[in-house]
Amino acid sequence: MPPISAPATSNSAMTAADLEFLRVIIEGTASSTGDDYFRTLVEYLAKAIGTNHAFISEFTPPQRIRTLAFWSGGKIVPNIEYDLPGTPCQEVFDGGFCFYPSGLQEKYPETEPGIESYFGVPLLARDGRILGHLCALDESPLPYEQRRLDLFHIFAGRAASELDRLRMDAELRDQEVRLRDLFEEAPIAYVHETLDSRFIRANRAALNILGVRPEEVPHMIGKDLVPNTPDAQRRVREAFESIGKGTDTGGVVLELRRHDNGKPIWIQWWSNPAPDGNYTRTMFVDITERVLLEQEQARLKAQNVYLQEELKSVHNFEEIIGASGGLLKVLDRVQRVAATDSSVMITGETGTGKELIARAIHSASNRADKPFIKINCAALPASLVESELFGHEKGAFSGAIQRRLGRFELAHCGTIFLDEIGEVPLDVQVKLLRVLQEREFERIGGSQTIKTDVRVIAATNRDLAKSIGEGIFRSDLYYRINVFPVELPPLRERKDDIPLLTHFFVQKYAPRIGRHVDTIDADSLQRLMQYAWPGNIRELENIIERALILSSGRSLQIDTDVLPKPSAHSTVTTTQTPDTGVPQGIHVKTNGDDLDSVQREHIVAMLRETNWVIEGSRGAASLLGLKPGTLRHRMKKLGIARSGEH
């Protein structure tokens, strides 16, 4: 008998018993899902339409059938799997509903031996795709009854709905797994947090960046990772206020501290509220390496600016000139200490070349290819010394409009030369001592501890032992920097070096002035050898440059108005004296002359040499080792005036 492909006209109505049976079926399957649902359904299907066998299948491409629940011989039997071609199920998948009242085994003797009757209907998804089919079959013929067909279609509809639901659940679970994998394994950090920054969930990248363990997530508050600095707190406050207004926040750079070790990190942060507004969805990337690189570039830029300024300045000399016993002793000590990282204290009168010796130590050290940074502590107001040494953050004080790197930061891995260290204020001395002891500091207005590897060379023309006694210099700082003392002899104790230095300065300045000098006048050289040189090598350099400008001819002559003849009534020794207005280290003994007269004569000589310029590195005050205000006071006291009425 050929199959019936569509229901015929109804010849029997569904009875009240049938409806009661359907009600029982519905109630029996209402509380079950999945495999339990299918097993219950095929059992009731077989009983409802009077067949010995019933099953629900799932179609697996390309041409394969796998049963999900199989009722046979009054019980649930194991599921089977078979190829679709050559079976009546192929007709179901090709043409829809299929009903064989009898004669099935005649048409399919190989696949359906002993089976006479067959019901089959495809199970369709909402989008029309065939998910599988519902099948009922029996060894006996089943006469056509509309009631039986109606029941079969009702069961098919319920089976299709459940199978479609399971398919959608599987797809949703698969999507959820994929999304969870994307969330967890994404290289970009993702965090869900409440509006007060309490973590809800965080992916692996976020945990790695922030130094947080998975079990710590429920207890984490994002704002607790922000350092307590004005700039960092302002940034995070503005970012979260933006979220509270319901607007997107993107690309904000935030400074944080890792939860596990407190190390600074910087992130670029994007966040927007969830649709219900109860939490935020945050994404960020770690830009610590970029920020540190930018900071290093800023440091190198500042260092380069500093070095360019240094190149523009004129140093006393480019080389150490001399062969006297005193200088050779100094150079031997320089050679010994250069290879170490020991702190060095260079002492000596103004103009003896302390900076040059400091540069020589640096150049002969293992840090020679690293920065040599100097700071003249006496040339800065007391209020700015700390900022120059350690730097400051933006807004740290009035006028701090941007972050500034200090000299210790610029000198990292190199050498810092603290000239005139005796002028450092006491409060800064404490912080300087910490840098030397702990090798760390903070910028003014900042809380981040900055590690530094710097060799310290200090210099002074003061008697620091006396300053310690007066309570203006810390003894612990003194002993920390005075690990290896180097004392420079004054020029008057290096008489043998004066001719060498003179020739050096002539060769240095003559080409600049446009002069060609072959020899130095013997009388002039003699006066150079006899002069006391209170301004030391710096004064000698200035005298030679001035003489080259004023003299003519191929032999350099130094007039007495440039370098006066030594007084027959005075001698100079190197004993220390109280401050009398004469440069430190110079003690003037007089034989009948009044001390004020000697001071007056010396000051006038320096004023003439500098063309009466008092301030500046080449001014008379600098040559005399005095502050400009002190020199003016002395001039007033001694009645010195440029008009000549003195």
Solvent accessible surface area in square Angstrom, and as a share of the most:
residue,aa,sasa,rsa
1,M,115,0.51
2,P,105,0.66
3,P,38,0.24
4,I,42,0.21
5,S,75,0.48
6,A,63,0.49
7,P,63,0.39
8,A,55,0.42
9,T,123,0.71
10,S,68,0.44
11,N,107,0.55
12,S,46,0.30
13,A,85,0.66
14,M,52,0.23
15,T,70,0.41
16,A,84,0.65
17,A,74,0.57
18,D,9,0.05
19,L,103,0.51
20,E,80,0.36
21,F,60,0.25
22,L,18,0.09
23,R,112,0.41
24,V,59,0.34
25,I,2,0.01
26,I,78,0.40
27,E,102,0.46
28,G,35,0.34
29,T,1,0.01
30,A,76,0.59
31,S,110,0.71
32,S,24,0.15
33,T,83,0.48
34,G,13,0.12
35,D,82,0.43
36,D,76,0.39
37,Y,13,0.05
38,F,1,0.01
39,R,90,0.33
40,T,31,0.18
41,L,0,0.00
42,V,0,0.00
43,E,46,0.21
44,Y,49,0.19
45,L,0,0.00
46,A,2,0.02
47,K,115,0.49
48,A,8,0.06
49,I,3,0.01
50,G,47,0.45
51,T,13,0.07
52,N,56,0.29
53,H,25,0.11
54,A,0,0.00
55,F,11,0.05
56,I,0,0.00
57,S,0,0.00
58,E,52,0.23
59,F,48,0.20
60,T,42,0.24
61,P,107,0.67
62,P,111,0.70
63,Q,80,0.36
64,R,80,0.29
65,I,0,0.00
66,R,93,0.34
67,T,0,0.00
68,L,21,0.11
69,A,2,0.02
70,F,26,0.11
71,W,27,0.09
72,S,22,0.14
73,G,52,0.50
74,G,52,0.50
75,K,127,0.54
76,I,66,0.33
77,V,35,0.20
78,P,114,0.71
79,N,79,0.40
80,I,83,0.42
81,E,88,0.39
82,Y,47,0.18
83,D,82,0.42
84,L,3,0.02
85,P,73,0.46
86,G,48,0.47
87,T,9,0.05
88,P,0,0.00
89,C,4,0.02
90,Q,44,0.19
91,E,45,0.20
92,V,0,0.00
93,F,26,0.11
94,D,106,0.55
95,G,65,0.63
96,G,19,0.18
97,F,21,0.09
98,C,5,0.03
99,F,1,0.00
100,Y,2,0.01
101,P,6,0.04
102,S,25,0.16
103,G,10,0.09
104,L,0,0.00
105,Q,60,0.27
106,E,137,0.62
107,K,110,0.47
108,Y,29,0.11
109,P,84,0.53
110,E,158,0.71
111,T,62,0.36
112,E,27,0.12
113,P,93,0.59
114,G,37,0.36
115,I,19,0.10
116,E,32,0.14
117,S,0,0.00
118,Y,3,0.01
119,F,1,0.00
120,G,0,0.00
121,V,14,0.08
122,P,22,0.14
123,L,1,0.00
124,L,87,0.43
125,A,8,0.06
126,R,197,0.72
127,D,93,0.48
128,G,47,0.45
129,R,118,0.43
130,I,61,0.31
131,L,19,0.09
132,G,0,0.00
133,H,0,0.00
134,L,0,0.00
135,C,1,0.00
136,A,0,0.00
137,L,17,0.08
138,D,16,0.08
139,E,81,0.36
140,S,59,0.38
141,P,79,0.50
142,L,13,0.07
143,P,88,0.55
144,Y,47,0.18
145,E,59,0.27
146,Q,14,0.06
147,R,60,0.22
148,R,25,0.09
149,L,1,0.00
150,D,51,0.27
151,L,1,0.00
152,F,0,0.00
153,H,61,0.27
154,I,67,0.34
155,F,1,0.00
156,A,7,0.05
157,G,40,0.38
158,R,66,0.24
159,A,0,0.00
160,A,17,0.13
161,S,76,0.49
162,E,15,0.07
163,L,9,0.04
164,D,6,0.03
165,R,86,0.31
166,L,49,0.24
167,R,50,0.18
168,M,66,0.30
169,D,40,0.21
170,A,46,0.36
171,E,72,0.32
172,L,107,0.53
173,R,141,0.52
174,D,67,0.35
175,Q,82,0.36
176,E,93,0.42
177,V,66,0.38
178,R,123,0.45
179,L,116,0.58
180,R,103,0.37
181,D,72,0.37
182,L,119,0.59
183,F,26,0.11
184,E,51,0.23
185,E,100,0.45
186,A,19,0.15
187,P,128,0.81
188,I,56,0.29
189,A,0,0.00
190,Y,68,0.26
191,V,2,0.01
192,H,36,0.16
193,E,7,0.03
194,T,41,0.24
195,L,89,0.44
196,D,89,0.46
197,S,0,0.00
198,R,101,0.37
199,F,12,0.05
200,I,88,0.45
201,R,98,0.36
202,A,11,0.09
203,N,0,0.00
204,R,125,0.46
205,A,15,0.11
206,A,0,0.00
207,L,20,0.10
208,N,98,0.50
209,I,25,0.13
210,L,4,0.02
211,G,10,0.10
212,V,9,0.05
213,R,140,0.51
214,P,94,0.59
215,E,109,0.49
216,E,30,0.13
217,V,14,0.08
218,P,81,0.51
219,H,140,0.63
220,M,11,0.05
221,I,50,0.25
222,G,14,0.13
223,K,81,0.34
224,D,106,0.55
225,L,10,0.05
226,V,14,0.08
227,P,12,0.08
228,N,131,0.67
229,T,19,0.11
230,P,104,0.65
231,D,61,0.32
232,A,3,0.02
233,Q,60,0.27
234,R,90,0.33
235,R,89,0.32
236,V,9,0.05
237,R,125,0.46
238,E,86,0.39
239,A,3,0.03
240,F,24,0.10
241,E,93,0.42
242,S,29,0.19
243,I,5,0.03
244,G,61,0.58
245,K,160,0.68
246,G,50,0.48
247,T,71,0.41
248,D,108,0.56
249,T,11,0.07
250,G,47,0.45
251,G,26,0.25
252,V,38,0.22
253,V,41,0.24
254,L,6,0.03
255,E,26,0.12
256,L,11,0.05
257,R,44,0.16
258,R,56,0.21
259,H,83,0.37
260,D,83,0.43
261,N,81,0.42
262,G,40,0.39
263,K,123,0.52
264,P,42,0.26
265,I,12,0.06
266,W,16,0.05
267,I,4,0.02
268,Q,40,0.18
269,W,10,0.03
270,W,83,0.29
271,S,4,0.03
272,N,48,0.25
273,P,30,0.19
274,A,5,0.04
275,P,127,0.80
276,D,93,0.48
277,G,31,0.30
278,N,103,0.53
279,Y,60,0.23
280,T,0,0.00
281,R,94,0.34
282,T,4,0.02
283,M,56,0.25
284,F,7,0.03
285,V,44,0.25
286,D,70,0.36
287,I,14,0.07
288,T,20,0.11
289,E,147,0.66
290,R,108,0.39
291,V,16,0.09
292,L,86,0.43
293,L,100,0.50
294,E,87,0.39
295,Q,44,0.20
296,E,67,0.30
297,Q,101,0.45
298,A,51,0.39
299,R,29,0.10
300,L,84,0.42
301,K,142,0.60
302,A,36,0.28
303,Q,17,0.07
304,N,78,0.40
305,V,73,0.42
306,Y,18,0.07
307,L,64,0.32
308,Q,81,0.36
309,E,100,0.45
310,E,22,0.10
311,L,138,0.69
312,K,162,0.69
313,S,51,0.33
314,V,90,0.52
315,H,60,0.27
316,N,38,0.19
317,F,10,0.04
318,E,116,0.52
319,E,103,0.46
320,I,51,0.26
321,I,32,0.16
322,G,21,0.20
323,A,64,0.50
324,S,9,0.06
325,G,59,0.57
326,G,31,0.30
327,L,5,0.03
328,L,95,0.47
329,K,140,0.59
330,V,6,0.04
331,L,54,0.27
332,D,68,0.35
333,R,77,0.28
334,V,8,0.05
335,Q,125,0.56
336,R,166,0.60
337,V,5,0.03
338,A,1,0.01
339,A,70,0.54
340,T,59,0.35
341,D,80,0.41
342,S,39,0.25
343,S,18,0.12
344,V,0,0.00
345,M,2,0.01
346,I,0,0.00
347,T,41,0.24
348,G,14,0.13
349,E,23,0.10
350,T,29,0.17
351,G,2,0.02
352,T,7,0.04
353,G,6,0.06
354,K,15,0.07
355,E,40,0.18
356,L,26,0.13
357,I,6,0.03
358,A,0,0.00
359,R,64,0.23
360,A,27,0.21
361,I,0,0.00
362,H,12,0.05
363,S,74,0.48
364,A,52,0.40
365,S,11,0.07
366,N,135,0.69
367,R,21,0.08
368,A,49,0.38
369,D,117,0.61
370,K,85,0.36
371,P,18,0.11
372,F,17,0.07
373,I,0,0.00
374,K,48,0.20
375,I,4,0.02
376,N,65,0.33
377,C,3,0.02
378,A,54,0.42
379,A,74,0.57
380,L,48,0.24
381,P,77,0.49
382,A,67,0.52
383,S,96,0.62
384,L,77,0.38
385,V,1,0.01
386,E,31,0.14
387,S,6,0.04
388,E,24,0.11
389,L,0,0.00
390,F,3,0.01
391,G,0,0.00
392,H,16,0.07
393,E,30,0.14
394,K,133,0.57
395,G,62,0.60
396,A,32,0.25
397,F,78,0.33
398,S,116,0.75
399,G,65,0.63
400,A,6,0.05
401,I,140,0.71
402,Q,122,0.54
403,R,92,0.34
404,R,100,0.37
405,L,23,0.11
406,G,0,0.00
407,R,39,0.14
408,F,1,0.00
409,E,21,0.09
410,L,7,0.03
411,A,0,0.00
412,H,66,0.30
413,C,46,0.28
414,G,0,0.00
415,T,0,0.00
416,I,0,0.00
417,F,0,0.00
418,L,1,0.00
419,D,27,0.14
420,E,29,0.13
421,I,0,0.00
422,G,6,0.06
423,E,53,0.24
424,V,4,0.02
425,P,31,0.20
426,L,83,0.41
427,D,97,0.50
428,V,3,0.02
429,Q,0,0.00
430,V,73,0.42
431,K,91,0.39
432,L,0,0.00
433,L,16,0.08
434,R,80,0.29
435,V,5,0.03
436,L,26,0.13
437,Q,86,0.38
438,E,100,0.45
439,R,107,0.39
440,E,30,0.14
441,F,6,0.02
442,E,55,0.25
443,R,14,0.05
444,I,43,0.22
445,G,44,0.42
446,G,21,0.20
447,S,62,0.40
448,Q,45,0.20
449,T,61,0.35
450,I,23,0.12
451,K,139,0.59
452,T,9,0.05
453,D,54,0.28
454,V,11,0.06
455,R,3,0.01
456,V,5,0.03
457,I,0,0.00
458,A,0,0.00
459,A,0,0.00
460,T,1,0.01
461,N,34,0.17
462,R,82,0.30
463,D,66,0.34
464,L,9,0.04
465,A,66,0.51
466,K,116,0.49
467,S,6,0.04
468,I,46,0.23
469,G,70,0.67
470,E,101,0.45
471,G,46,0.45
472,I,75,0.38
473,F,5,0.02
474,R,80,0.29
475,S,49,0.32
476,D,56,0.29
477,L,0,0.00
478,Y,44,0.17
479,Y,152,0.58
480,R,99,0.36
481,I,0,0.00
482,N,36,0.19
483,V,87,0.50
484,F,45,0.19
485,P,62,0.39
486,V,0,0.00
487,E,130,0.58
488,L,9,0.04
489,P,22,0.14
490,P,13,0.08
491,L,1,0.01
492,R,22,0.08
493,E,91,0.41
494,R,11,0.04
495,K,65,0.27
496,D,106,0.55
497,D,0,0.00
498,I,0,0.00
499,P,36,0.23
500,L,84,0.42
501,L,1,0.01
502,T,0,0.00
503,H,81,0.36
504,F,34,0.14
505,F,0,0.00
506,V,9,0.05
507,Q,132,0.58
508,K,23,0.10
509,Y,4,0.02
510,A,6,0.05
511,P,95,0.60
512,R,145,0.53
513,I,62,0.32
514,G,67,0.65
515,R,46,0.17
516,H,109,0.49
517,V,25,0.14
518,D,82,0.43
519,T,76,0.44
520,I,22,0.11
521,D,38,0.20
522,A,82,0.64
523,D,82,0.42
524,S,1,0.01
525,L,45,0.22
526,Q,92,0.41
527,R,15,0.06
528,L,0,0.00
529,M,54,0.24
530,Q,92,0.41
531,Y,20,0.08
532,A,27,0.21
533,W,0,0.00
534,P,8,0.05
535,G,1,0.01
536,N,0,0.00
537,I,4,0.02
538,R,56,0.20
539,E,0,0.00
540,L,0,0.00
541,E,4,0.02
542,N,17,0.08
543,I,2,0.01
544,I,0,0.00
545,E,44,0.20
546,R,58,0.21
547,A,1,0.01
548,L,1,0.00
549,I,107,0.54
550,L,102,0.51
551,S,20,0.13
552,S,94,0.61
553,G,47,0.45
554,R,141,0.51
555,S,43,0.28
556,L,0,0.00
557,Q,101,0.45
558,I,2,0.01
559,D,77,0.40
560,T,72,0.42
561,D,84,0.44
562,V,5,0.03
563,L,1,0.00
564,P,45,0.29
565,K,133,0.56
566,P,55,0.35
567,S,47,0.30
568,A,100,0.78
569,H,106,0.47
570,S,37,0.24
571,T,88,0.51
572,V,53,0.30
573,T,42,0.25
574,T,61,0.35
575,T,78,0.45
576,Q,117,0.52
577,T,41,0.24
578,P,101,0.64
579,D,110,0.57
580,T,39,0.23
581,G,2,0.02
582,V,20,0.11
583,P,8,0.05
584,Q,76,0.34
585,G,3,0.02
586,I,7,0.04
587,H,59,0.26
588,V,25,0.14
589,K,102,0.43
590,T,46,0.27
591,N,114,0.59
592,G,82,0.79
593,D,64,0.33
594,D,86,0.45
595,L,73,0.36
596,D,65,0.34
597,S,58,0.37
598,V,27,0.15
599,Q,9,0.04
600,R,63,0.23
601,E,105,0.47
602,H,36,0.16
603,I,3,0.02
604,V,11,0.06
605,A,19,0.15
606,M,3,0.01
607,L,0,0.00
608,R,122,0.44
609,E,15,0.07
610,T,16,0.09
611,N,100,0.51
612,W,46,0.16
613,V,78,0.45
614,I,30,0.15
615,E,90,0.40
616,G,51,0.50
617,S,89,0.58
618,R,106,0.39
619,G,0,0.00
620,A,0,0.00
621,A,3,0.02
622,S,32,0.20
623,L,2,0.01
624,L,1,0.00
625,G,37,0.35
626,L,27,0.14
627,K,134,0.57
628,P,46,0.29
629,G,49,0.47
630,T,46,0.27
631,L,0,0.00
632,R,110,0.40
633,H,112,0.50
634,R,38,0.14
635,M,22,0.10
636,K,171,0.73
637,K,127,0.54
638,L,24,0.12
639,G,37,0.36
640,I,10,0.05
641,A,42,0.33
642,R,151,0.55
643,S,89,0.58
644,G,43,0.41
645,E,148,0.67
646,H,75,0.34
